[in-house]
Every structure is written in structure tokens, then in C-alpha cells.
């Protein structure tokens, strides 16, 4: 669950407004948005390479596993 959702749910459960510390946490989380989007984009663009490398590493470590296909 995201920081924002967690803060809102916790405050709502306790029938209160978010504290200044919780609001600061949300603010800090939102400031990192572009960085998190960049990471997600890099992972999405590298998906095939990541899966291929992981698959090769798995077969090297566990050749006894049945190969797909």
C-alpha cells in the first residue's frame, strides 16, 4: 500500500486528521514521483533482458528443473 493510502487509512481509522509528520511523509513521497516513474520505465524497457538473464541463471543453478517447451 502506498504511503498516501496508509496515512489516510490510519488517520481515518483513528477519526483524526493526519499529523504534520504524516503530511511531511506524503510530501516527501510525492517529491520522489519522477524518480519512481523513471525506475518503473527502466524496468519495463528491460523486462525481456531481466527475464532472460534470470532464466539462464536458474538453468545454470538448477539444470534438473524441466525446461519449458
C-alpha positions, 0 to 999 in steps of 0.5 A, a space after each residue: 500500500 502506498 504511503 498516501 493510502 496508509 496515512 489516510 487509512 490510519 488517520 481515518 481509522 483513528 477519526 483524526 486528521 493526519 499529523 504534520 509528520 504524516 503530511 511531511 511523509 506524503 510530501 516527501 513521497 510525492 517529491 520522489 514521483 519522477 524518480 519512481 516513474 523513471 525506475 518503473 520505465 527502466 524496468 519495463 524497457 528491460 523486462 525481456 533482458 531481466 527475464 532472460 538473464 534470470 532464466 539462464 541463471 536458474 538453468 545454470 543453478 538448477 539444470 534438473 528443473 524441466 525446461 519449458 517447451 
